[in-house]
Amino acid sequence: MTEAFNLPGKGLGKDRVLSKLDEALAMEPDKLRGNMSCYAMKGTEEIVDVVSAAYQKYFFLNGVARRFFPGLQKLELELTGIASDILSGGAEGINANVTSGGTESIFCALHAAREWAKKTKPHIKEPEIVAPYSIHATFSKGCHYLGLKLVRTPVGADWRADAEAIEKAITPNTIMVAGSAPSWPYGVIDHIDQLAAVSKKHGLWLHVDACVGGFLSPFVSKLGYDLPKWDFSVDGVTSISADLHKYGYAAKGISIVAWRSEEYQQYHYVSPTDWPCSPYITQAFTGSRPASAVAAAWAAVNYLGEDGYMAYADRAMKAKARLVEGLKSIEGLSPLNTDLLIVVYGAEDIRVEQIVGGLSEKGWTSGGVMDPPLAHLVLDPLSDDVVDLYLEDLQAVVEQIRTGGSTAEGTLSYAD
Ligand SMILES: Cc1ncc(COP(=O)(O)O)c(C=O)c1O
């Protein structure tokens, strides 16, 4: 049974409220070790300061009624324009919408594809989406809400979407193919050019889920790393989801869904007129939304600029290289070859659940992949400060397990 909580009869006052929040914060994971965890993607104190100040400035405004707030409208237009440019969507103008996060961006793309198919493929009554096994769970969730069938196909030996398997799974009911840049479980960017060729051949919508890589991969590429292309420069990509609240270093609650052209974006909008007020037009699925999230994201992209994002990417990718080298040097551990800042590793002779359990006793919050069992970490520029400490603790945990000294059992689950 859950504990009952009552509204205080008399308000607690500012000091008590804030000190109770401090108590809750003290229960959160170790701040230093949190710099390498399953939920990182944070910038330095410097960007956190700028983003918090920007968030405060727009704290009171509601983004649902942008028409009343020309300043907010201007910020959002600039933000979507910058995002379009980063995603190589500039040529056909700004065709992007702000959403509350990756889940909403993907939901909107699935919805737009469904509406597009109603118009262009009216014979389809039970629309299907084909995507690799590795596509984020939020596709399953979105398909559930939208009455779509998601068909997941096996990934290849390199953990990327297998274009042949995708093509084989296409039926007369298929409306969309989707791939990731990169996938959450295995951290690799799918061969979007191959998926684009298949999609074009069958006249299908292609969505690229770049929630993790959207504001990271372009800068890592500019640093000279060789990454597969996945943005609008690939002919056949119809829509992209890219999260500003991940490697855009904005405050939580903001993502972008971008469209190849206005032709596709038009299927996104829903404007009900069957009520007593005017047509209800919103930017995405949510109604009321924090204008502060837009202001904070605008501040992040403008404060950092290309050189700032490149410096963060450089620092984080170097930290990742050190971590991966360190993992390889611990006998029995095998990190996968990932493209960006997700690091996953398995173990030969010991159970990964035990490694994760041992690490959690030392204050590390690793996530996991269940199939196959892998420890799952997400790095950011601050990870640089803790790579050595992590490797030291990991080495000790592995030795402890091998000598029968630790039986701590962790979980590879992300369940809430
Ligand atoms: C690849 C990918 N897509 C979508 C999402 C969902 O994003 P959000 O948690 O912002 O809704 C995530 C979250 O981690 C992700 O990794």
The ligand as an ORCA input file, in Angstrom:
! r2SCAN-3c Opt
* xyz 0 1
  C      16.957      6.776    -29.615
  C      15.904      7.371    -28.726
  N      14.716      7.725    -29.235
  C      13.744      8.238    -28.467
  C      13.912      8.436    -27.126
  C      12.791      9.003    -26.283
  O      13.133     10.298    -25.871
  P      12.475     11.023    -24.635
  O      12.903     10.281    -23.409
  O      13.023     12.409    -24.726
  O      11.003     11.009    -24.797
  C      15.138      8.090    -26.538
  C      15.373      8.274    -25.099
  O      16.420      7.991    -24.574
  C      16.160      7.539    -27.359
  O      17.335      7.157    -26.839
*
